[in-house]
């Protein structure tokens, strides 16, 4: 199944894979260390987007380790208005968002920097997520940081998103063929 294959490839890029029984297996991944390095000396508000619950858990571990105050807005968060707290509370430094929970309908302009821990497949969702900080009320230039695992499907996904295109089954097949040839 191409969709299942794509999900597994994307999960692997972020250091985990969920098997058919639902068990999560951890893999070696540089993203948590890259996030730690990025956060060294960070002193302003930040929005982080991720797709997978395991990735959000990994991000929160790094934030806890650095004693950075944060909230999450994902499918597990009961308070869907938590973003308003992030907007108003100067002590809250980071909001960790799942695409499907936070890409539309909220304002996060208290931050001017957004970090994408992993890509979504939809260019529309990606552009909507970017717009959360690029809103009326924003006074600073907005910055967007993309984490990508080199030489993986993530490179191709980010490339498609930068061209305002969805990453689809045809692009996945092209990626798989490219890998087979190397």
Secondary structure, DSSP 8 states (H G I E B T S, - for coil): -HHHHHHHHHHHHTTEEE-TTS-EEE---SHHHHHHHHHTT--S-EEEEESSHHHHHHHHHHHHHTT--EEEESTT-S-TTHHHHHHH-TT--EEEEEHHHHSSS---TT-SEEEESS--S-HHHHHHHHTTTSSTT--S--EEEE---TTSHHHHHHHHHHTT----HHHHHHHHHHHHH-
